[in-house]
Amino acid sequence: MAAAGIGVGSFYGLCEGKEELLLVLFDDALRDAEQSISEAIDGASASSWADKVCVGLGEMLLLISKEPSRARLVLIEVQTAGVDAFRRYETVLGAAAQFLASGRETEVAPPRLPASLEQTTVTGIAWLLHRYLSLGKAASVPDLFEELAQLALEPYLGEDGARESISQHLVARSAQPAG
């Protein structure tokens, strides 16, 4: 607290404890990430579900590499901060799974997909990102884009459809000016 320039009494006037502070920081980081992802999707004029998945995933991976301490907070620390914090983490994963489930409405999606497909996919991606962050590999997280996009898209679009969507995204990204 000394590093932040506030006393213990002032701190507890703002938050009831470390857990509450973590939740405030979690909510703040999540809000900023959601805004950045939304702006990226809007800026790319992503109209199809697959485009939104690719742009959103790409932006999320970039954010993790640029702000690994915030990413650690959202993907790792929150899981050990008590029941309320873990519920918030689970809510975020659930929202991502719900968005992924809208891929079932694509024309080429198979009629029968496992009921737990989306939750399993999102949880698996979160675990892999957790692992990269834990190993100090945040800078290489964007390199996972093609693999994770394939994992997210293929059950709905098939292997060729997923690869086509991913390659369109990669071409669009390479055409953007650096910065």
Summary of the structure (lengths in Angstrom):
residues: 179
radius of gyration: 18.1
end to end distance: 34.7
largest distance: 59.6
contacts: 510
relative contact order: 0.12
helix: 79%
strand: 0%
